[in-house]
Amino acid sequence: MNLIHNEDERSKKYNPLKRVMKINEKGNEVEILTTEGRLAQGLGSILFKAYSGEVEYKKHENAKFMRVEWRR
């Protein structure tokens, strides 16, 4: 989770509106809600580089919404 928090802090320095809004932990799953799709995409990429696994990017018809799923 430190990796997520560090990326959130870094992104807020460049644009305060680009941030992690909420982190929900449900058992062995974690859901992270962001204000921008590019931040979600970046978090998925960072998790993949750090821990391998699989990353799936699903861009919604509405370009402002993106779902990123990472699993190991």
VENGI-V703430 format. One record per backbone hydrogen bond with DSSP energy under -1.0 kcal/mol. NH is the residue of the N-H (numbers start at 0). CO is the residue of the C=O. E is the energy in kcal/mol with one decimal. If there is no record, write none. Layout:
nh=NH co=CO e=E
nh=NH co=CO e=E
//
This chain:
nh=4 co=0 e=-2.4
nh=5 co=1 e=-2.8
nh=6 co=2 e=-1.9
nh=7 co=3 e=-2.3
nh=8 co=4 e=-2.3
nh=9 co=5 e=-2.2
nh=10 co=6 e=-2.5
nh=11 co=7 e=-2.0
nh=12 co=8 e=-1.1
nh=14 co=10 e=-2.3
nh=17 co=14 e=-1.9
nh=20 co=32 e=-3.0
nh=21 co=32 e=-1.4
nh=23 co=30 e=-3.2
nh=25 co=28 e=-3.0
nh=28 co=25 e=-2.0
nh=30 co=23 e=-3.3
nh=32 co=21 e=-2.9
nh=34 co=18 e=-2.1
nh=39 co=35 e=-1.6
nh=40 co=36 e=-2.4
nh=41 co=37 e=-2.3
nh=42 co=38 e=-2.5
nh=43 co=39 e=-2.2
nh=44 co=40 e=-2.1
nh=45 co=41 e=-2.4
nh=46 co=42 e=-2.5
nh=47 co=43 e=-2.1
nh=48 co=44 e=-2.4
nh=49 co=45 e=-2.2
nh=50 co=46 e=-2.8
nh=51 co=47 e=-2.2
nh=53 co=70 e=-3.1
nh=55 co=68 e=-2.8
nh=57 co=66 e=-3.1
nh=59 co=64 e=-2.1
nh=64 co=61 e=-2.3
nh=66 co=57 e=-2.9
nh=68 co=55 e=-2.7
nh=70 co=53 e=-2.3
//
